[in-house]
């Protein structure tokens, strides 16, 4: 199964995301958006096994340029794709049968999220400027 995962992530980057300005580190794709950097990360399930499709989650994160992060956090805000793009399923199943459809679906979801993220940033930035880490988008219980 690892071969299909590696091939999928490399092809996803090379054919779909790199032309849109994304760079890649392992399973993470990122690009600079002037005042922030957006990240999309493919996270494999800890319950994956060799005999079944490879389950993964699509995480999102942002980092504001020029605003320091607390030592204990990697990003200023992070979450899951389904928190931003409503109606998105919470996980994906990669197999030989789903490979091609996921090569279409995943970049479309990333682009939809990328379009929605700027509207979420003012609330996130307010928290970040107070030294607080956040979810993306801000959960209702985090709002002041």
N, C-alpha and C positions, 0 to 999 in steps of 0.2 A: 504493500500500500504506500510506503514512503516514496517510491518512484513516481507514482501518479501525483502525489502531493507536491513534490518538488517540481515536476513538469508543469503542473497546473499553475503554481505560484509564479514560476518563471515566464510562462506564456502569458498569464494575466498581465504581468508587468510589461513585458516586451511588446505585445501586440495591442494592448488596450490602455494601460495606464501611463506608460512612458511617453507616448505621443501627447498626452494631456499634461505633461510636465512633472509627473511623479518620479521620485527616486525610490530605491528599494534597499532596505536592510533586512535580510532574512525574510520574515513573513510580514514586515511592516512597510507600507507605502506612505510617502509623505511629499508635500510640496509647500512652498512658500507662497503665502497669499498677502504679501506686503506688511501687514501689521501683526500677522500670526502665521503659524505653521499648522497645517491640518495633517492628521495622521489617521490611517486606516490599517488595522492590524487583523490578520487572520490567526485566530487562536484555536488550536485543536483541542478537542474534548479530552479530558484525562481518562475517559472511559473508552477511547477508541481501541479496537482490536483488529488484528490482521484479517479476520474472516468477514468483516462487514464494511459498509461504506465508511469513509473518514468523515466524522462529524466535526464541523467547525463553527465558530462564532465570528462575527465581524464587529470589531470594536472600533470606536472613534475616539479621537483625542485632539486637543488643541494646546498650543503653547504660544503665548503672546511674546512677540519680539520686544526686547528691551525691558521686560518686567521679570525680575528674578523669581525663581521658584523656591519654595521651602525645601530644605535638604531632604525631607522624607518623601517627596513626590517627584514623579517623572514628568508629569504634565500639569498644566493649570486646570484642565477639566477633561474628563473622559467618561465614556458611556458605551452603549451598544447601539448598533445601527437602527434597531427597531424602536429605540427611544426617540430618534430623530425622524426617520421615515416611517410614518404610521402605516400599519398594515403589513409591515415586513415580518417575515417569520423569524423566530428567535435563533434558529440555527440552520445549517445547511448540511447536506449529505453528499460528499464527493465520491463518485464511483465512475467506472467507464461509461455507464448509462447516463449519468448527469453531467459529465465533464463539459460537453459543448454548451449545454443550457446555462451552466454556472459561469462559463466564460462570457456569456451575454448578460446574465442577471447581476452578477457581482459588480462589474463596472457601472452599470446603470444605477444601482443602489448607491454606490460611492458618489456618483455625479449628483444624484438627487440630494443626498446628505450635504454635499459640498455647497449646493445652492441654498439650502436651508440654514446652514451653520451661521452665516453672518447675522441673521435675525436673532440668534441666541446669544451673541457675544456681549451686548451691553450688560445684561444681568450677570454673566460670568465675570466680565471685567470688574464690575463693582466688588464682587467677592474676592477676586484675585488681588485687587488693590488694598484690601484689608488683610491680606495674607492667608486667605482661606482657599482650600482646594474645593473643587465642585464636581458635580456630575454634569454631563452634557446631554440634554439640557438640564437646567437647574430644576431639581425636584421641588415640589410645592412646599415641603416642610423646611426647605433651606431658604425660602424667600423671607425677607424681613417684613 
